[in-house]
Structures are given as C-alpha cells and as structure tokens.
Amino acid sequence: MNEDLLRAIRIRCKRMEIPLLGVAGVERWKDPPFQPWMSEEFYPKSIFPLAKSVIVIGLPVSLPVLETAPSIYYRELYNTVNILLDQYTYRLAIFLTERGYPSVFVPRDGYFGIKALLKNPVAFFSHRHAALLAGLGNFGTNNMLLTPQFGPRVRFGSVFTAAELPSDPLMKNELCTRCMRCVKMCPAQALVEKDYPQGLTDKKSCTARSAELNRQGISPCGICIKVCPVGEDRKLFGREDASIYSRRDRFPKEHEAWEHVRKYGGL
C-alpha cells in the first residue's frame, strides 16, 4: 500500500481546505455491509476498469443557510458546493495522474437536472455509498449519509484511481438517533419510520417535490438534512435543540429571518 502517496493526498486536500477525506479499496463494493445492495454495474471497476481505490471528499453545507430552505439562498449554496466538489476532485485526479497513477473524477451528481431524475431517479455512481465504504459515516432514516462532523449536511465527490491506497476503517458507531424528525417533517411524505435500507425513499414523491421547487427557482428541498439533530455543526451554530424548526413560539426571531429570505429570489 502506498502510504507516502496517501500522505501527499492528505496534504493536498488540507491545502484545498477539504475537511472530509476517506479512501475505500474497490474490493469493498463486492462485500457490502448490508442488503439489498447495488448491482455490479454501479461498482467503480465497472465504470473505470483501472480503479483500485476510490478517494471520497466531503464539503459541508452551512447550517444557517440551509435553515432558510427552500430558498434562493440555499440553492446558491448548493450550487457553490457542487462546483467546488467537481473542481477539487478534478484537481486530485490530475494530481494523481501526473504522478503515474491514472485517475478520473466523478461528477458530484451525474444526471441532467430534474427532468432526468423524473425519468430515472438514479445516477451512474453513488457518492453516498462510496463515503460509507470510505469510513466517513453511515446511513440514517432520511436515506442520507450521516457524518459525526456535519450530520447529513455534507456533499461528497469521488475520484477513481489506479493507485492502491490503504482503506480507512468503516465507521462502527451508528449515528442516526431515530428521532424521526426527517420522517415527520418531510413535505413530500417520502420517508418511512424504518432503518436504511429497509425504509428507502419514495423517490418519485421526493423528485416531484424537487421538480416543483425547481420551477420556482428554489430547489433543492433540504428539509430532511436541516432537521437532523446529528452533527457537531449544530453545537457550533447553537442549534442543539432541533425542535427550533417546529416551535415558532419559542424561536420567533429565527423563523422571521428564514421567512424574510424565502420571500425573495424565487418565482
């Protein structure tokens, strides 16, 4: 295993201010931690046959901005994070390729907008599952990958590389508290009170909600990741009481601020 190369990758990521980094050997896709699992066509080697390792990076979604969702403010943040993910993973792939390890970045979404999702709500590669296998977190009831640092308020990007790198250990501690706030507050009623993967998202309802918000110019929705109580970021921003989103009587100033933002920028 190339420990020196991994150290160089970590230094590179630190310089780019990337807070989350994990590595998973491609063989991990053949030994999934739960069932049902994806079919082999979604495995890294099926997409990039030279792949031996997958590098996963994560960038946080700022909680105070997310709290205004659905809004133009959150939409702009979402787009900014997506752009950075593509740029950083592209740069990491070039960094590795120039050192003799053929590598490619994987776009953060991998689909052509809401219309494509309405037709087929599946991308050609899952960054969430890659992040799971790279030891960055585990799944919650909201179908999202939860991390200790940011809960589900993080987006991931991946690099397929021919470099054989040491894999990070899988996260053993379950992060989801089963509070069911995501289920109860989902506007599309797309979630059920079951653990992942038994409680898979009703993708049609979720996508239909996203399509309507997109027509208004204020997608994505973001409610299920906003109300999740997991994550050190909640303490940082003084949001340890996650009932703030349903208790306007106790938090009137916050609700007034969010409503102000939502009034502007959309259709």
CORZISUL-V18250 format. One record per residue. N is the residue number from 0. RES is the residue in three letters. PSI is psi in whole degrees, -180 to 180 (NA if undefined). D_CENTER is the distance of its C-alpha to the mean C-alpha in Angstrom with 2 decimals. Layout:
BEGIN
n=N res=RES psi=PSI d_center=D_CENTER
n=N res=RES psi=PSI d_center=D_CENTER
END
This chain:
BEGIN
n=0 res=MET psi=142 d_center=27.74
n=1 res=ASN psi=83 d_center=27.34
n=2 res=GLU psi=-39 d_center=26.84
n=3 res=ASP psi=-41 d_center=28.16
n=4 res=LEU psi=-40 d_center=25.72
n=5 res=LEU psi=-41 d_center=22.76
n=6 res=ARG psi=-40 d_center=24.28
n=7 res=ALA psi=-37 d_center=24.60
n=8 res=ILE psi=-42 d_center=20.92
n=9 res=ARG psi=-40 d_center=20.05
n=10 res=ILE psi=-43 d_center=22.63
n=11 res=ARG psi=-45 d_center=21.33
n=12 res=CYS psi=-38 d_center=17.79
n=13 res=LYS psi=-39 d_center=19.52
n=14 res=ARG psi=-30 d_center=21.58
n=15 res=MET psi=5 d_center=18.64
n=16 res=GLU psi=43 d_center=17.30
n=17 res=ILE psi=115 d_center=14.08
n=18 res=PRO psi=-26 d_center=13.49
n=19 res=LEU psi=130 d_center=11.40
n=20 res=LEU psi=131 d_center=12.89
n=21 res=GLY psi=158 d_center=13.50
n=22 res=VAL psi=137 d_center=15.73
n=23 res=ALA psi=128 d_center=16.42
n=24 res=GLY psi=146 d_center=19.69
n=25 res=VAL psi=-20 d_center=19.69
n=26 res=GLU psi=-19 d_center=22.05
n=27 res=ARG psi=-27 d_center=19.43
n=28 res=TRP psi=-22 d_center=18.37
n=29 res=LYS psi=-12 d_center=22.00
n=30 res=ASP psi=70 d_center=21.96
n=31 res=PRO psi=151 d_center=19.05
n=32 res=PRO psi=-10 d_center=18.64
n=33 res=PHE psi=168 d_center=19.07
n=34 res=GLN psi=149 d_center=20.43
n=35 res=PRO psi=154 d_center=20.02
n=36 res=TRP psi=168 d_center=18.16
n=37 res=MET psi=158 d_center=17.50
n=38 res=SER psi=163 d_center=20.63
n=39 res=GLU psi=-24 d_center=21.64
n=40 res=GLU psi=-18 d_center=21.15
n=41 res=PHE psi=-2 d_center=17.37
n=42 res=TYR psi=151 d_center=18.12
n=43 res=PRO psi=-44 d_center=17.85
n=44 res=LYS psi=-23 d_center=21.66
n=45 res=SER psi=-25 d_center=22.12
n=46 res=ILE psi=-39 d_center=20.36
n=47 res=PHE psi=91 d_center=21.72
n=48 res=PRO psi=-22 d_center=24.73
n=49 res=LEU psi=-10 d_center=25.22
n=50 res=ALA psi=134 d_center=21.95
n=51 res=LYS psi=-25 d_center=22.59
n=52 res=SER psi=155 d_center=19.43
n=53 res=VAL psi=123 d_center=15.75
n=54 res=ILE psi=128 d_center=14.44
n=55 res=VAL psi=130 d_center=10.74
n=56 res=ILE psi=154 d_center=9.92
n=57 res=GLY psi=138 d_center=7.45
n=58 res=LEU psi=137 d_center=8.44
n=59 res=PRO psi=151 d_center=8.76
n=60 res=VAL psi=114 d_center=9.08
n=61 res=SER psi=122 d_center=12.76
n=62 res=LEU psi=-46 d_center=13.82
n=63 res=PRO psi=-32 d_center=17.25
n=64 res=VAL psi=-44 d_center=16.11
n=65 res=LEU psi=-33 d_center=13.60
n=66 res=GLU psi=-19 d_center=16.64
n=67 res=THR psi=-9 d_center=18.55
n=68 res=ALA psi=145 d_center=16.37
n=69 res=PRO psi=132 d_center=17.36
n=70 res=SER psi=164 d_center=18.93
n=71 res=ILE psi=-30 d_center=19.49
n=72 res=TYR psi=-51 d_center=18.41
n=73 res=TYR psi=-39 d_center=14.78
n=74 res=ARG psi=-44 d_center=14.96
n=75 res=GLU psi=-40 d_center=16.26
n=76 res=LEU psi=-46 d_center=13.65
n=77 res=TYR psi=-46 d_center=10.84
n=78 res=ASN psi=-38 d_center=13.13
n=79 res=THR psi=-45 d_center=13.94
n=80 res=VAL psi=-41 d_center=10.57
n=81 res=ASN psi=-44 d_center=10.31
n=82 res=ILE psi=-45 d_center=13.88
n=83 res=LEU psi=-41 d_center=13.50
n=84 res=LEU psi=-46 d_center=10.89
n=85 res=ASP psi=-42 d_center=13.47
n=86 res=GLN psi=-45 d_center=16.29
n=87 res=TYR psi=-44 d_center=15.31
n=88 res=THR psi=-34 d_center=14.56
n=89 res=TYR psi=-46 d_center=17.73
n=90 res=ARG psi=-38 d_center=19.68
n=91 res=LEU psi=-40 d_center=18.77
n=92 res=ALA psi=-42 d_center=19.86
n=93 res=ILE psi=-42 d_center=23.06
n=94 res=PHE psi=-45 d_center=23.63
n=95 res=LEU psi=-42 d_center=23.69
n=96 res=THR psi=-41 d_center=25.66
n=97 res=GLU psi=-19 d_center=28.26
n=98 res=ARG psi=12 d_center=28.83
n=99 res=GLY psi=11 d_center=29.67
n=100 res=TYR psi=98 d_center=26.46
n=101 res=PRO psi=128 d_center=25.44
n=102 res=SER psi=152 d_center=21.72
n=103 res=VAL psi=147 d_center=19.47
n=104 res=PHE psi=157 d_center=16.10
n=105 res=VAL psi=124 d_center=13.77
n=106 res=PRO psi=148 d_center=12.70
n=107 res=ARG psi=-27 d_center=9.11
n=108 res=ASP psi=-60 d_center=10.04
n=109 res=GLY psi=29 d_center=13.38
n=110 res=TYR psi=160 d_center=15.21
n=111 res=PHE psi=75 d_center=17.79
n=112 res=GLY psi=-174 d_center=16.76
n=113 res=ILE psi=-38 d_center=17.35
n=114 res=LYS psi=-40 d_center=20.63
n=115 res=ALA psi=-37 d_center=19.19
n=116 res=LEU psi=-36 d_center=16.79
n=117 res=LEU psi=-34 d_center=19.86
n=118 res=LYS psi=-43 d_center=21.74
n=119 res=ASN psi=100 d_center=19.31
n=120 res=PRO psi=50 d_center=15.83
n=121 res=VAL psi=133 d_center=14.58
n=122 res=ALA psi=168 d_center=13.34
n=123 res=PHE psi=-11 d_center=15.34
n=124 res=PHE psi=143 d_center=12.71
n=125 res=SER psi=110 d_center=9.63
n=126 res=HIS psi=-32 d_center=7.19
n=127 res=ARG psi=-46 d_center=5.85
n=128 res=HIS psi=-32 d_center=9.61
n=129 res=ALA psi=-41 d_center=10.32
n=130 res=ALA psi=-38 d_center=8.44
n=131 res=LEU psi=-50 d_center=10.48
n=132 res=LEU psi=-18 d_center=13.51
n=133 res=ALA psi=7 d_center=13.19
n=134 res=GLY psi=19 d_center=13.62
n=135 res=LEU psi=-14 d_center=10.66
n=136 res=GLY psi=-166 d_center=10.41
n=137 res=ASN psi=169 d_center=11.13
n=138 res=PHE psi=148 d_center=10.57
n=139 res=GLY psi=178 d_center=11.92
n=140 res=THR psi=-27 d_center=14.19
n=141 res=ASN psi=7 d_center=11.70
n=142 res=ASN psi=6 d_center=10.19
n=143 res=MET psi=158 d_center=6.78
n=144 res=LEU psi=116 d_center=6.26
n=145 res=LEU psi=140 d_center=8.34
n=146 res=THR psi=153 d_center=9.50
n=147 res=PRO psi=-35 d_center=13.10
n=148 res=GLN psi=-44 d_center=12.71
n=149 res=PHE psi=11 d_center=10.23
n=150 res=GLY psi=-136 d_center=9.72
n=151 res=PRO psi=4 d_center=6.60
n=152 res=ARG psi=62 d_center=6.98
n=153 res=VAL psi=144 d_center=4.83
n=154 res=ARG psi=147 d_center=3.37
n=155 res=PHE psi=152 d_center=4.92
n=156 res=GLY psi=156 d_center=8.39
n=157 res=SER psi=154 d_center=11.20
n=158 res=VAL psi=127 d_center=14.98
n=159 res=PHE psi=128 d_center=17.54
n=160 res=THR psi=148 d_center=20.64
n=161 res=ALA psi=-8 d_center=24.15
n=162 res=ALA psi=135 d_center=24.33
n=163 res=GLU psi=103 d_center=24.67
n=164 res=LEU psi=153 d_center=22.72
n=165 res=PRO psi=134 d_center=22.69
n=166 res=SER psi=147 d_center=19.75
n=167 res=ASP psi=150 d_center=18.17
n=168 res=PRO psi=147 d_center=19.04
n=169 res=LEU psi=148 d_center=16.87
n=170 res=MET psi=124 d_center=16.07
n=171 res=LYS psi=-35 d_center=18.89
n=172 res=ASN psi=124 d_center=18.61
n=173 res=GLU psi=129 d_center=16.94
n=174 res=LEU psi=-30 d_center=14.92
n=175 res=CYS psi=131 d_center=15.00
n=176 res=THR psi=-5 d_center=18.28
n=177 res=ARG psi=36 d_center=18.93
n=178 res=CYS psi=-22 d_center=19.95
n=179 res=MET psi=17 d_center=19.11
n=180 res=ARG psi=-39 d_center=18.46
n=181 res=CYS psi=-39 d_center=15.52
n=182 res=VAL psi=-47 d_center=18.09
n=183 res=LYS psi=-29 d_center=20.92
n=184 res=MET psi=2 d_center=19.37
n=185 res=CYS psi=118 d_center=17.53
n=186 res=PRO psi=-25 d_center=19.69
n=187 res=ALA psi=-2 d_center=19.49
n=188 res=GLN psi=46 d_center=20.31
n=189 res=ALA psi=-2 d_center=17.76
n=190 res=LEU psi=155 d_center=17.12
n=191 res=VAL psi=162 d_center=19.78
n=192 res=GLU psi=62 d_center=20.74
n=193 res=LYS psi=152 d_center=19.96
n=194 res=ASP psi=150 d_center=17.79
n=195 res=TYR psi=138 d_center=15.20
n=196 res=PRO psi=9 d_center=16.17
n=197 res=GLN psi=-34 d_center=19.40
n=198 res=GLY psi=54 d_center=17.91
n=199 res=LEU psi=145 d_center=15.94
n=200 res=THR psi=141 d_center=14.89
n=201 res=ASP psi=91 d_center=17.77
n=202 res=LYS psi=-32 d_center=16.03
n=203 res=LYS psi=-45 d_center=19.19
n=204 res=SER psi=-42 d_center=19.38
n=205 res=CYS psi=-45 d_center=15.78
n=206 res=THR psi=-37 d_center=16.32
n=207 res=ALA psi=-40 d_center=19.77
n=208 res=ARG psi=-44 d_center=18.59
n=209 res=SER psi=-38 d_center=16.24
n=210 res=ALA psi=-41 d_center=19.30
n=211 res=GLU psi=-44 d_center=21.55
n=212 res=LEU psi=-34 d_center=19.46
n=213 res=ASN psi=-37 d_center=19.23
n=214 res=ARG psi=-28 d_center=23.02
n=215 res=GLN psi=-6 d_center=23.28
n=216 res=GLY psi=19 d_center=21.16
n=217 res=ILE psi=27 d_center=18.76
n=218 res=SER psi=160 d_center=15.69
n=219 res=PRO psi=180 d_center=12.89
n=220 res=CYS psi=-66 d_center=13.75
n=221 res=GLY psi=-1 d_center=11.27
n=222 res=ILE psi=-43 d_center=13.80
n=223 res=CYS psi=-26 d_center=12.11
n=224 res=ILE psi=-24 d_center=9.66
n=225 res=LYS psi=-45 d_center=12.70
n=226 res=VAL psi=-7 d_center=15.16
n=227 res=CYS psi=129 d_center=13.51
n=228 res=PRO psi=-5 d_center=15.99
n=229 res=VAL psi=141 d_center=14.06
n=230 res=GLY psi=136 d_center=13.47
n=231 res=GLU psi=-21 d_center=16.07
n=232 res=ASP psi=-26 d_center=15.16
n=233 res=ARG psi=-40 d_center=16.95
n=234 res=LYS psi=-42 d_center=20.09
n=235 res=LEU psi=-41 d_center=19.89
n=236 res=PHE psi=11 d_center=19.95
n=237 res=GLY psi=39 d_center=22.40
n=238 res=ARG psi=38 d_center=20.26
n=239 res=GLU psi=-25 d_center=21.10
n=240 res=ASP psi=97 d_center=22.74
n=241 res=ALA psi=-4 d_center=20.02
n=242 res=SER psi=-4 d_center=22.95
n=243 res=ILE psi=-28 d_center=23.07
n=244 res=TYR psi=-17 d_center=21.36
n=245 res=SER psi=-6 d_center=24.12
n=246 res=ARG psi=77 d_center=27.07
n=247 res=ARG psi=-32 d_center=28.32
n=248 res=ASP psi=-31 d_center=31.66
n=249 res=ARG psi=-23 d_center=30.44
n=250 res=PHE psi=58 d_center=28.12
n=251 res=PRO psi=-38 d_center=29.97
n=252 res=LYS psi=-42 d_center=29.28
n=253 res=GLU psi=-45 d_center=25.49
n=254 res=HIS psi=-38 d_center=25.72
n=255 res=GLU psi=-39 d_center=28.22
n=256 res=ALA psi=-44 d_center=26.06
n=257 res=TRP psi=-41 d_center=23.09
n=258 res=GLU psi=-36 d_center=25.63
n=259 res=HIS psi=-48 d_center=27.17
n=260 res=VAL psi=-40 d_center=24.02
n=261 res=ARG psi=-20 d_center=23.45
n=262 res=LYS psi=-15 d_center=27.03
n=263 res=TYR psi=148 d_center=26.59
n=264 res=GLY psi=-21 d_center=25.01
n=265 res=GLY psi=179 d_center=24.33
n=266 res=LEU psi=NA d_center=26.84
END
